[in-house]
């Protein structure tokens, strides 16, 4: 299991999201995100490494079995739009890549089985770009 890192700002926002979704939609929806938050190391936004996937990061991942690549942006549920590659942090792949770094491999559970992706490139990270309030 890879170490995962989350900025202090993302952590606070995601904790609020977990509480809201838990109340409005039930605990099953946020179970994976809650697990990630419990095991994550929280880092000051200004000190997060530039290769860590944070909220609003754009990342390219590759499915290892068939080498298919996807470019996705990890966003809050209200900003999700699959046709534009904006994936909710509550979606399995959104939760899986959050806090990981380039080179990490993640398992994504699909109805037909588990698929393994490798994080190939972090195209944009808000903190590295000086956008600490996204």
Z-matrix of the N, CA and C atoms (Angstrom, degrees):
N
C 1 1.450
C 2 1.537 1 108.43
N 3 1.317 2 115.51 1 127.61
C 4 1.461 3 121.14 2 -178.95
C 5 1.527 4 111.41 3 -72.35
N 6 1.328 5 116.11 4 150.54
C 7 1.457 6 120.34 5 169.39
C 8 1.521 7 107.49 6 -70.90
N 9 1.310 8 116.16 7 143.13
C 10 1.465 9 119.42 8 176.67
C 11 1.522 10 109.41 9 -126.34
N 12 1.326 11 114.33 10 148.37
C 13 1.461 12 122.10 11 -175.38
C 14 1.515 13 109.01 12 -130.30
N 15 1.305 14 116.26 13 138.12
C 16 1.461 15 122.14 14 -179.90
C 17 1.522 16 107.86 15 -133.32
N 18 1.328 17 115.89 16 139.59
C 19 1.460 18 118.91 17 178.40
C 20 1.527 19 109.59 18 -69.54
N 21 1.312 20 115.04 19 155.36
C 22 1.464 21 119.49 20 179.21
C 23 1.526 22 111.60 21 -60.74
N 24 1.321 23 116.87 22 -38.05
C 25 1.476 24 120.12 23 179.17
C 26 1.524 25 111.30 24 -67.37
N 27 1.333 26 116.72 25 -45.60
C 28 1.468 27 119.88 26 177.54
C 29 1.525 28 110.27 27 -61.49
N 30 1.317 29 116.67 28 -41.48
C 31 1.459 30 120.99 29 -178.46
C 32 1.533 31 111.01 30 -58.61
N 33 1.319 32 116.92 31 -47.92
C 34 1.468 33 120.12 32 -179.82
C 35 1.524 34 111.79 33 -62.67
N 36 1.329 35 116.35 34 -44.22
C 37 1.477 36 120.44 35 179.71
C 38 1.527 37 110.94 36 -65.22
N 39 1.325 38 116.36 37 -42.04
C 40 1.458 39 119.79 38 -178.93
C 41 1.521 40 111.52 39 -70.13
N 42 1.322 41 118.63 40 -34.29
C 43 1.468 42 121.12 41 174.90
C 44 1.531 43 110.10 42 -61.79
N 45 1.332 44 116.43 43 -42.10
C 46 1.469 45 120.41 44 177.35
C 47 1.520 46 110.59 45 -63.49
N 48 1.334 47 116.31 46 -41.45
C 49 1.462 48 120.81 47 178.35
C 50 1.527 49 110.50 48 -62.04
N 51 1.320 50 117.21 49 -43.80
C 52 1.465 51 121.58 50 179.28
C 53 1.520 52 110.18 51 -59.38
N 54 1.319 53 117.50 52 -45.49
C 55 1.463 54 120.84 53 -179.62
C 56 1.525 55 111.03 54 -63.57
N 57 1.328 56 117.24 55 -43.68
C 58 1.461 57 121.36 56 -179.63
C 59 1.523 58 111.38 57 -64.58
N 60 1.316 59 117.56 58 -47.84
C 61 1.457 60 121.25 59 -178.42
C 62 1.522 61 110.61 60 -67.05
N 63 1.319 62 117.11 61 -37.09
C 64 1.463 63 121.19 62 177.57
C 65 1.529 64 110.41 63 -57.93
N 66 1.318 65 116.46 64 -42.65
C 67 1.463 66 121.30 65 -178.72
C 68 1.523 67 111.37 66 -74.01
N 69 1.333 68 117.25 67 -44.07
C 70 1.467 69 120.26 68 -172.61
C 71 1.526 70 114.81 69 -86.12
N 72 1.347 71 117.49 70 -31.02
C 73 1.463 72 119.20 71 -173.83
C 74 1.516 73 114.06 72 -125.72
N 75 1.310 74 117.37 73 -8.25
C 76 1.462 75 120.55 74 176.85
C 77 1.518 76 113.05 75 103.52
N 78 1.329 77 116.36 76 157.46
C 79 1.457 78 121.66 77 -173.83
C 80 1.529 79 114.96 78 -69.09
N 81 1.328 80 119.40 79 -26.12
C 82 1.465 81 120.95 80 -177.89
C 83 1.517 82 112.34 81 -63.08
N 84 1.315 83 117.60 82 -33.71
C 85 1.464 84 122.18 83 -177.49
C 86 1.531 85 110.86 84 -63.09
N 87 1.302 86 117.29 85 -34.84
C 88 1.470 87 120.37 86 -174.16
C 89 1.538 88 112.88 87 -110.83
N 90 1.314 89 117.37 88 13.51
C 91 1.459 90 120.58 89 -177.08
C 92 1.533 91 111.77 90 -58.37
N 93 1.322 92 118.15 91 -48.59
C 94 1.475 93 121.16 92 -177.91
C 95 1.528 94 110.80 93 -64.86
N 96 1.346 95 117.19 94 -43.53
C 97 1.461 96 119.76 95 179.67
C 98 1.527 97 110.75 96 -64.73
N 99 1.309 98 117.64 97 -39.24
C 100 1.471 99 120.89 98 177.57
C 101 1.524 100 110.74 99 -60.25
N 102 1.325 101 116.37 100 -41.25
C 103 1.463 102 121.29 101 178.52
C 104 1.525 103 111.08 102 -63.02
N 105 1.339 104 116.37 103 -43.59
C 106 1.466 105 120.96 104 178.67
C 107 1.519 106 110.02 105 -61.27
N 108 1.321 107 117.26 106 -45.46
C 109 1.470 108 120.67 107 -178.45
C 110 1.524 109 111.57 108 -63.64
N 111 1.324 110 117.51 109 -35.15
C 112 1.466 111 120.66 110 -179.62
C 113 1.517 112 112.10 111 -68.17
N 114 1.333 113 117.37 112 -33.74
C 115 1.469 114 119.03 113 -176.42
C 116 1.523 115 113.75 114 -98.37
N 117 1.322 116 117.58 115 -5.29
C 118 1.465 117 121.03 116 -177.34
C 119 1.521 118 111.86 117 -75.34
N 120 1.310 119 114.41 118 147.63
C 121 1.455 120 121.33 119 171.08
C 122 1.524 121 106.50 120 -91.55
N 123 1.326 122 117.14 121 123.74
C 124 1.465 123 121.95 122 -177.84
C 125 1.527 124 109.07 123 -88.72
N 126 1.332 125 114.69 124 128.58
C 127 1.467 126 122.75 125 -176.36
C 128 1.532 127 108.59 126 -123.58
N 129 1.310 128 117.62 127 143.60
C 130 1.469 129 120.78 128 174.57
C 131 1.528 130 109.16 129 -56.85
N 132 1.323 131 116.35 130 137.81
C 133 1.472 132 121.31 131 -177.92
C 134 1.523 133 112.13 132 -53.55
N 135 1.308 134 116.37 133 -38.18
C 136 1.463 135 120.95 134 -177.82
C 137 1.534 136 112.28 135 -72.72
N 138 1.329 137 117.28 136 -14.53
C 139 1.459 138 120.99 137 -175.30
C 140 1.527 139 114.30 138 -112.08
N 141 1.325 140 117.53 139 0.92
C 142 1.464 141 120.00 140 -178.69
C 143 1.531 142 109.68 141 -65.96
N 144 1.310 143 116.84 142 138.94
C 145 1.462 144 120.36 143 178.35
C 146 1.523 145 110.36 144 -63.74
N 147 1.312 146 115.89 145 151.00
C 148 1.460 147 121.70 146 -175.34
C 149 1.525 148 113.91 147 -74.61
N 150 1.334 149 118.23 148 -6.61
C 151 1.465 150 119.91 149 179.20
C 152 1.530 151 112.72 150 -107.19
N 153 1.333 152 117.18 151 13.97
C 154 1.464 153 122.61 152 179.45
C 155 1.532 154 109.34 153 -97.80
N 156 1.324 155 116.26 154 134.85
C 157 1.462 156 121.35 155 179.28
C 158 1.520 157 108.80 156 -80.62
N 159 1.328 158 115.09 157 118.44
C 160 1.458 159 122.68 158 178.41
C 161 1.524 160 108.35 159 -113.43
N 162 1.308 161 116.62 160 176.60
C 163 1.464 162 119.86 161 176.44
C 164 1.531 163 109.04 162 -60.52
N 165 1.318 164 115.33 163 141.30
C 166 1.465 165 124.71 164 -179.22
C 167 1.524 166 113.32 165 70.30
N 168 1.327 167 116.25 166 15.42
C 169 1.461 168 120.11 167 173.63
C 170 1.527 169 109.36 168 -79.76
N 171 1.329 170 115.50 169 148.29
C 172 1.462 171 122.22 170 173.36
C 173 1.521 172 106.43 171 -108.04
N 174 1.340 173 115.58 172 129.98
C 175 1.456 174 121.25 173 -171.90
C 176 1.528 175 110.74 174 -138.83
N 177 1.328 176 115.30 175 148.79
C 178 1.463 177 120.61 176 174.93
C 179 1.522 178 107.10 177 -110.46
N 180 1.349 179 115.39 178 125.53
C 181 1.454 180 120.88 179 179.40
C 182 1.528 181 109.09 180 -121.28
N 183 1.340 182 115.02 181 152.90
C 184 1.468 183 120.10 182 -178.95
C 185 1.516 184 109.08 183 -126.72
N 186 1.326 185 115.20 184 130.98
C 187 1.461 186 121.66 185 175.47
C 188 1.526 187 106.94 186 -75.88
N 189 1.306 188 117.77 187 124.36
C 190 1.453 189 121.26 188 -169.82
C 191 1.527 190 114.05 189 -72.27
N 192 1.314 191 117.72 190 -30.25
C 193 1.471 192 119.82 191 -176.58
C 194 1.523 193 112.23 192 -71.10
N 195 1.342 194 116.82 193 -43.17
C 196 1.473 195 119.14 194 -176.29
C 197 1.529 196 113.72 195 -117.42
N 198 1.307 197 117.44 196 4.98
C 199 1.480 198 124.44 197 177.94
C 200 1.530 199 113.53 198 62.55
N 201 1.332 200 117.82 199 18.25
C 202 1.468 201 120.82 200 176.58
C 203 1.527 202 108.89 201 -72.16
N 204 1.334 203 116.23 202 134.61
C 205 1.463 204 120.89 203 -179.24
C 206 1.526 205 110.95 204 -109.85
N 207 1.328 206 114.30 205 150.83
C 208 1.460 207 122.26 206 176.19
C 209 1.519 208 108.19 207 -135.93
N 210 1.312 209 115.17 208 143.88
C 211 1.459 210 120.23 209 171.16
C 212 1.520 211 106.16 210 -111.07
N 213 1.339 212 115.95 211 125.74
C 214 1.459 213 120.50 212 -177.32
C 215 1.528 214 109.84 213 -134.50
N 216 1.311 215 114.59 214 157.30
C 217 1.460 216 122.30 215 173.50
C 218 1.521 217 106.62 216 -120.80
N 219 1.330 218 117.22 217 129.82
C 220 1.465 219 122.02 218 -179.01
C 221 1.519 220 108.69 219 -88.36
N 222 1.337 221 116.29 220 118.64
C 223 1.463 222 121.69 221 -173.34
C 224 1.525 223 110.71 222 -131.49
N 225 1.322 224 114.96 223 168.57
C 226 1.458 225 121.17 224 172.64
C 227 1.530 226 108.11 225 -73.22
N 228 1.340 227 117.80 226 153.98
C 229 1.466 228 121.02 227 -174.44
C 230 1.530 229 114.76 228 -50.87
N 231 1.310 230 118.19 229 -37.77
C 232 1.467 231 120.77 230 -177.49
C 233 1.527 232 112.43 231 -66.48
N 234 1.328 233 117.56 232 -21.01
C 235 1.467 234 122.18 233 -178.09
C 236 1.524 235 112.99 234 -100.34
N 237 1.329 236 117.77 235 -0.28
C 238 1.460 237 121.15 236 -176.49
C 239 1.531 238 111.01 237 -66.85
N 240 1.325 239 115.46 238 138.55
C 241 1.468 240 122.57 239 177.13
C 242 1.523 241 106.84 240 -158.27
N 243 1.325 242 115.82 241 94.32
C 244 1.452 243 122.06 242 -173.22
C 245 1.533 244 113.76 243 -54.45
N 246 1.337 245 120.01 244 -43.93
C 247 1.473 246 118.88 245 -179.81
C 248 1.534 247 113.82 246 -59.35
N 249 1.320 248 116.93 247 -25.19
C 250 1.467 249 120.54 248 178.51
C 251 1.527 250 111.94 249 -98.14
N 252 1.333 251 117.21 250 7.04
C 253 1.456 252 121.24 251 177.18
C 254 1.512 253 114.33 252 78.05
N 255 1.326 254 117.21 253 13.63
C 256 1.466 255 121.12 254 178.38
C 257 1.529 256 108.17 255 -91.82
N 258 1.333 257 114.84 256 107.58
C 259 1.460 258 122.38 257 -173.42
C 260 1.525 259 109.90 258 -104.24
N 261 1.322 260 115.60 259 130.84
C 262 1.462 261 120.67 260 178.50
C 263 1.526 262 110.55 261 -64.55
N 264 1.310 263 115.26 262 143.29
C 265 1.456 264 121.11 263 175.12
C 266 1.533 265 110.25 264 -63.94
N 267 1.320 266 117.96 265 -17.62
C 268 1.464 267 121.59 266 177.26
C 269 1.524 268 112.38 267 -83.54
N 270 1.338 269 117.97 268 -15.23
C 271 1.462 270 121.27 269 175.91
C 272 1.523 271 108.32 270 -71.08
N 273 1.319 272 118.22 271 148.85
C 274 1.471 273 119.70 272 -177.18
C 275 1.527 274 114.35 273 -52.57
N 276 1.315 275 118.47 274 -44.41
C 277 1.463 276 119.39 275 -178.80
C 278 1.530 277 110.68 276 -71.73
N 279 1.325 278 117.66 277 -33.67
C 280 1.464 279 120.97 278 177.29
C 281 1.516 280 111.56 279 -62.49
N 282 1.311 281 115.31 280 -45.78
C 283 1.459 282 120.43 281 177.81
C 284 1.526 283 110.77 282 -66.09
N 285 1.323 284 116.54 283 -39.68
C 286 1.465 285 120.92 284 -175.65
C 287 1.523 286 113.45 285 -65.23
N 288 1.337 287 118.06 286 -37.05
C 289 1.470 288 119.23 287 -176.25
C 290 1.522 289 113.01 288 -88.17
N 291 1.315 290 118.22 289 -21.43
C 292 1.463 291 121.01 290 -178.36
C 293 1.523 292 111.10 291 -56.63
N 294 1.319 293 116.09 292 127.19
C 295 1.455 294 121.23 293 177.45
C 296 1.515 295 114.99 294 85.37
N 297 1.336 296 116.86 295 -5.58
C 298 1.467 297 120.88 296 178.00
C 299 1.522 298 109.61 297 -85.57
N 300 1.327 299 115.29 298 176.73
C 301 1.462 300 119.40 299 -179.40
C 302 1.519 301 110.11 300 -131.56
N 303 1.319 302 115.41 301 167.79
C 304 1.448 303 121.69 302 178.86
C 305 1.528 304 109.05 303 -56.36
N 306 1.321 305 115.49 304 133.72
C 307 1.461 306 121.86 305 -178.84
C 308 1.512 307 113.91 306 98.26
N 309 1.338 308 117.94 307 -19.80
C 310 1.457 309 120.82 308 178.38
C 311 1.525 310 110.25 309 -68.32
N 312 1.320 311 115.04 310 151.21
C 313 1.455 312 121.59 311 173.06
C 314 1.513 313 108.08 312 -111.49
N 315 1.341 314 114.82 313 139.86
C 316 1.460 315 120.41 314 -178.87
C 317 1.525 316 109.40 315 -127.84
N 318 1.302 317 115.82 316 147.31
C 319 1.456 318 121.34 317 175.35
C 320 1.511 319 108.73 318 -101.17
N 321 1.322 320 115.60 319 133.49
C 322 1.460 321 122.84 320 -178.74
C 323 1.510 322 106.89 321 -120.43
N 324 1.314 323 116.83 322 115.55
C 325 1.456 324 122.25 323 -178.28
C 326 1.520 325 109.86 324 -81.89
N 327 1.332 326 116.03 325 117.64
C 328 1.462 327 123.41 326 177.76
C 329 1.523 328 108.37 327 -114.80
N 330 1.349 329 117.09 328 164.50
C 331 1.469 330 118.40 329 178.96
C 332 1.533 331 113.48 330 -55.53
N 333 1.335 332 117.71 331 -33.77
C 334 1.464 333 120.77 332 -178.70
C 335 1.527 334 112.93 333 -87.89
N 336 1.313 335 118.12 334 3.59
C 337 1.454 336 121.29 335 177.84
C 338 1.509 337 112.27 336 132.23
N 339 1.311 338 116.23 337 -175.30
C 340 1.457 339 122.26 338 -178.57
C 341 1.523 340 110.16 339 -88.37
N 342 1.332 341 115.29 340 134.38
C 343 1.457 342 122.54 341 177.10
C 344 1.530 343 106.85 342 -116.28
N 345 1.325 344 116.65 343 137.81
C 346 1.459 345 120.99 344 179.83
C 347 1.520 346 109.61 345 -105.87
N 348 1.327 347 114.95 346 129.18
C 349 1.462 348 122.56 347 178.27
C 350 1.522 349 109.28 348 -116.15
N 351 1.311 350 114.91 349 148.96
C 352 1.450 351 121.35 350 173.08
C 353 1.521 352 107.84 351 -112.42
N 354 1.316 353 116.36 352 135.89
C 355 1.458 354 120.54 353 177.14
C 356 1.527 355 106.71 354 -80.18
N 357 1.313 356 115.45 355 109.86
C 358 1.462 357 122.63 356 -173.88
C 359 1.526 358 112.87 357 -86.71
N 360 1.331 359 116.02 358 -41.11
C 361 1.468 360 119.00 359 -173.42
C 362 1.516 361 110.02 360 -155.14
N 363 1.304 362 115.82 361 138.53
C 364 1.460 363 122.01 362 170.66
C 365 1.523 364 105.48 363 -100.50
N 366 1.309 365 115.24 364 102.46
C 367 1.463 366 121.62 365 -174.04
C 368 1.522 367 111.30 366 -74.03
N 369 1.326 368 115.24 367 -40.63
C 370 1.469 369 120.12 368 -178.97
C 371 1.514 370 108.81 369 -148.81
N 372 1.320 371 115.42 370 131.70
C 373 1.461 372 122.68 371 172.60
C 374 1.525 373 106.20 372 -126.32
N 375 1.343 374 119.07 373 121.69
C 376 1.451 375 121.38 374 -177.14
C 377 1.527 376 114.17 375 -53.09
N 378 1.311 377 117.83 376 -42.97
C 379 1.469 378 120.71 377 -177.21
C 380 1.526 379 111.35 378 -64.56
N 381 1.318 380 117.14 379 -39.79
C 382 1.472 381 120.34 380 177.88
C 383 1.518 382 110.96 381 -66.22
N 384 1.345 383 116.42 382 -28.30
C 385 1.454 384 121.54 383 179.05
C 386 1.526 385 113.00 384 -88.22
N 387 1.337 386 117.88 385 2.23
C 388 1.449 387 121.47 386 -179.78
C 389 1.523 388 114.01 387 81.48
N 390 1.340 389 116.64 388 9.09
C 391 1.466 390 120.86 389 -178.91
C 392 1.531 391 109.54 390 -96.76
N 393 1.303 392 116.11 391 76.34
C 394 1.453 393 121.24 392 -173.97
C 395 1.521 394 113.80 393 -77.85
N 396 1.311 395 119.12 394 -13.41
C 397 1.461 396 121.17 395 -175.90
C 398 1.524 397 114.36 396 -105.38
N 399 1.325 398 118.30 397 14.40
C 400 1.473 399 119.69 398 177.99
C 401 1.496 400 111.24 399 -75.26
